[in-house]
Amino acid sequence: MNPEIYRILLVVDASSAWFMTGLVWFCAIVHYPLFAAVNPDDFRPYHAEHVRRTQRIVLLPMILELASAIAIAAFPPNEVRGSWLPLTGAAFVGAVWLCTMLGQVPDHEKLSNGFDARIHRKLLRGNFFRSLFWTGHAIVVSFQCHQAMIRGTITSSVPG
């Protein structure tokens, strides 16, 4: 991979990872617990608006994070080859997407019919694990940025 592209991917990956980490912890600690305080008669429209607004905020950073983490893991520069960091970062992102698609999305679909305390607890538990996975990825990609900075120059793994 071209060293300049690698640096750009690291910045995109780190920026999106830390953005999403902050957002997911806010949801875990503040926003999702407050679902239980919404008047049951108001919950369905409230939840629909929550989903609509949240999708607008998270879609681009999540896609950028996924694409950059995969590219970093698949095409690391020579100095990073053999390091556990790129694959670990991509694995954390994969875990986030699995939790999202297999847990959070179905739970939100069920909550769109009205508040259900059991589904709400499940959403909170699942989001806690997503928060941990996102935090793990943000830390891993930060170490990758640190390594790139202390190395100074990164050479391409592509011949020529």
C-alpha positions in Angstrom: 0.0 0.0 0.0 1.1 3.5 -0.8 2.5 5.1 2.4 0.4 8.2 1.9 -2.8 6.2 1.4 -2.0 4.2 4.6 -1.6 7.4 6.6 -5.0 8.7 5.3 -6.7 5.4 6.1 -5.3 5.5 9.6 -6.7 9.0 10.1 -10.1 8.0 8.7 -10.2 4.8 10.7 -9.1 6.5 14.0 -11.4 9.4 13.5 -14.5 7.3 12.7 -13.6 4.8 15.5 -13.3 7.5 18.2 -16.4 9.3 17.0 -18.4 6.1 17.1 -16.9 5.1 20.5 -18.0 8.4 22.1 -21.4 8.2 20.5 -22.0 4.5 21.6 -21.0 5.2 25.2 -23.3 8.2 25.2 -26.1 5.9 24.1 -25.2 3.3 26.6 -25.0 5.6 29.6 -27.5 8.4 28.8 -29.8 7.8 25.8 -30.9 4.1 25.8 -31.6 4.0 29.6 -34.0 7.0 29.1 -36.2 4.9 26.8 -37.8 3.5 29.9 -38.8 7.0 31.0 -40.8 7.8 27.8 -44.5 7.8 28.2 -45.8 4.5 26.7 -48.3 6.4 24.5 -45.5 8.5 23.1 -42.9 5.8 22.7 -43.6 4.6 19.1 -43.2 8.1 17.5 -40.3 8.8 19.8 -38.5 5.6 18.9 -39.2 6.1 15.1 -37.6 9.6 15.3 -34.7 8.2 17.3 -34.0 5.6 14.6 -34.4 8.1 11.8 -32.0 10.7 13.3 -29.5 8.1 14.5 -29.2 6.5 11.1 -28.3 9.9 9.6 -25.5 10.3 12.1 -23.9 6.8 12.2 -24.2 5.5 8.6 -21.2 7.3 7.1 -18.8 6.9 10.0 -19.6 3.2 10.3 -19.0 2.6 6.6 -15.8 4.6 6.6 -14.6 2.7 9.7 -15.4 -0.7 8.2 -13.8 0.1 4.8 -10.7 1.7 6.3 -10.2 -1.1 8.9 -10.5 -3.8 6.2 -8.1 -2.0 3.8 -5.5 -1.5 6.6 -5.7 -5.2 7.5 -5.8 -6.5 3.9 -3.0 -4.3 2.5 -0.6 -3.3 5.3 2.7 -1.6 4.5 5.9 -3.6 4.9 6.6 -2.3 8.4 3.2 -3.4 9.7 3.2 -6.9 8.1 2.9 -9.6 10.7 1.6 -7.2 13.3 -1.5 -8.3 15.2 -2.9 -4.7 15.3 -4.5 -4.5 11.8 -6.3 -7.8 12.0 -7.3 -7.2 15.6 -8.8 -3.8 14.6 -10.7 -5.3 11.7 -11.9 -8.1 14.0 -13.3 -5.5 16.5 -15.1 -3.7 13.6 -16.5 -7.0 12.5 -17.8 -7.7 16.0 -19.4 -4.3 16.1 -21.2 -5.0 12.8 -22.3 -8.5 13.9 -23.7 -7.1 17.1 -25.4 -4.4 15.3 -27.0 -6.5 12.6 -27.9 -9.5 14.8 -28.8 -7.7 18.0 -29.4 -4.0 17.8 -31.3 -3.8 14.6 -33.7 -6.6 15.5 -34.2 -5.1 19.0 -35.0 -1.7 17.5 -37.4 -3.3 15.1 -39.2 -4.9 18.0 -39.2 -1.7 20.0 -40.8 0.1 17.0 -44.0 -1.7 18.0 -43.9 -0.2 21.5 -41.8 -0.2 24.6 -41.0 -3.7 25.9 -38.9 -3.9 29.1 -37.4 -7.3 28.2 -36.3 -6.1 24.7 -35.1 -2.8 26.3 -32.8 -4.8 28.7 -31.6 -6.9 25.8 -30.8 -3.7 23.8 -28.8 -2.3 26.8 -26.8 -5.5 27.2 -26.0 -5.7 23.5 -25.1 -2.1 23.3 -22.7 -2.6 26.2 -20.8 -5.2 24.3 -20.8 -3.0 21.2 -19.4 -0.2 23.3 -16.5 -2.5 24.4 -15.8 -3.6 20.9 -15.8 0.0 19.6 -13.5 1.0 22.4 -11.2 -1.8 21.6 -11.0 -0.8 18.0 -10.4 2.8 18.8 -7.5 1.9 21.1 -6.0 -0.5 18.5 -6.1 2.0 15.7 -4.6 4.6 18.0 -1.6 2.3 18.6 -1.4 1.9 14.8 -1.3 5.7 14.5 1.4 5.9 17.2 3.5 3.3 15.4 3.2 5.1 12.1 4.3 8.4 13.7 7.3 7.0 15.5 8.5 5.2 12.4 8.4 8.4 10.5 8.5 6.8 7.0 6.4 4.0 5.9 7.4 2.2 2.7 5.1 0.6 0.3 4.5 -3.1 0.2 3.9 -2.8 -3.6 7.1 -3.5 -5.6 8.5 -0.7 -7.8 
